[in-house]
Amino acid sequence: MRRWLILVSIIAVGTASLWAQGQGYITKRGQGETLFNGSAIIKVSPRAGSQGGEMIWQALAAGDSSGIHVHHIADEFFYVIRGRGLALIAGKEAAVEAGDVIFVPKGLGGQLKTGH
C-alpha cells in the first residue's frame, strides 16, 4: 500500500498587509501554479496578488521528501491534511500525522518526509 502525506505549506511574510489591503481571491481545487509535475500547486503567492504570503498544496508519495530547505525572510507552516510522516526542524525529528501543524521559524532548516 502506498502512503501519501498530503500537506499545505504556508510561508508568511508580512501577512498583516495582506489582510489590511482588503483584497482577496479564491483558488479552486486544481487551480494554481503547478510545480514538480503537478505534485505541488501554489495556491496563493505575491505573483497572484498576495502581499507577501504564500500557500502551497503538495502531495508527497511514500518515501518522498520536501528536501531540507531554509527560508531566510519568512516563517513556514505546514498543515498535514492526510497521511503520516516525519518532520525535521533544526536537526530534530518528530512523527506527524493528519491534523498536525508544523512551524519552522525563518532561518531554521526544515524538511517533511513520508513513511514507506
Order of alpha helices (4+ residues) and beta strands (2+ residues): beta-alpha-beta-beta-beta-beta-beta-beta-beta-beta-beta
